[in-house]
Amino acid sequence: MTATVVPLADARARLSGIVESAGSTHERFTITRNGVPAAVLLSADDYDTMREMIEILADDETVAAIREGLADLAAGRVYSQAEVEAELRRSGRL
């Protein structure tokens, strides 16, 4: 997703609207000072999601499990919901 670039002077004048837009549309804003990116404004929800994703990607075991799952999917090693539910019932976990 591309961020909307806003010069600092405009951001000051439109801060309330920018914050509203970030929160309601998940739009991201790059605030520039003298044409150079100086800050990014995004919704609190988007920020939390980004932090969670960074934590996930920083965990080597989690990344390995994701890669393994994607490889299984690509190779067709998958189970239907009905198969999973049947196995859970058989094992007494459902």
C-alpha positions in Angstrom: 0.0 0.0 0.0 1.4 3.4 -1.0 1.3 6.2 1.6 -0.1 9.6 0.8 2.7 12.2 0.9 1.9 15.3 2.9 4.3 18.2 3.6 4.7 19.0 7.2 3.0 22.4 6.9 -0.1 20.8 5.3 -0.1 18.1 7.9 -0.2 20.7 10.7 -3.1 22.4 9.1 -5.0 19.1 8.4 -3.9 16.9 11.3 -7.4 16.2 12.6 -8.6 15.1 9.1 -5.5 13.1 8.5 -5.9 11.2 11.8 -9.6 10.6 11.0 -8.7 9.3 7.5 -6.0 7.0 8.9 -8.4 5.5 11.4 -11.4 5.1 9.1 -9.8 4.1 5.8 -6.4 2.7 7.0 -4.7 5.2 4.7 -1.1 5.8 5.6 0.6 9.2 5.4 4.2 10.0 4.9 4.9 13.5 6.4 7.8 15.3 4.7 10.0 18.1 5.8 11.7 20.0 3.0 10.6 17.2 0.6 12.3 14.5 2.7 10.2 11.8 4.5 10.3 12.6 8.2 7.5 10.6 9.8 4.7 8.2 9.0 1.2 8.4 10.4 -1.0 5.3 10.4 -3.9 4.1 12.5 -3.3 2.6 15.9 -4.8 -0.7 14.6 -2.4 -0.8 11.6 0.5 0.0 14.0 -0.5 -2.9 16.3 -0.8 -5.3 13.3 2.6 -4.2 12.0 4.2 -4.8 15.4 2.6 -8.3 15.7 3.8 -9.1 12.2 7.4 -8.1 13.1 7.2 -10.3 16.2 6.0 -13.2 14.1 8.7 -12.7 11.5 11.4 -12.4 14.2 10.6 -15.8 15.5 12.6 -18.4 13.5 10.5 -21.3 14.6 7.3 -19.6 13.6 8.7 -18.7 10.2 9.8 -22.3 9.7 6.4 -23.6 10.6 4.7 -21.1 8.2 7.1 -22.2 5.4 6.4 -25.9 6.1 2.7 -25.2 6.0 3.0 -23.4 2.7 5.1 -26.3 1.3 2.4 -28.8 2.4 -0.2 -26.7 0.8 1.7 -26.5 -2.5 2.3 -30.3 -2.5 -1.4 -31.0 -1.8 -0.7 -32.4 1.7 -4.0 -30.9 3.1 -7.1 -32.1 4.9 -10.6 -31.0 4.5 -12.6 -29.6 7.4 -14.6 -32.8 7.6 -11.5 -34.9 7.8 -10.1 -32.8 10.6 -13.4 -32.9 12.5 -13.6 -36.6 12.1 -10.1 -37.1 13.5 -10.8 -34.8 16.4 -14.0 -36.7 17.2 -12.1 -40.0 16.9 -9.5 -38.8 19.4 -12.1 -37.4 21.8 -10.9 -33.8 21.3 -14.2 -32.5 19.8 
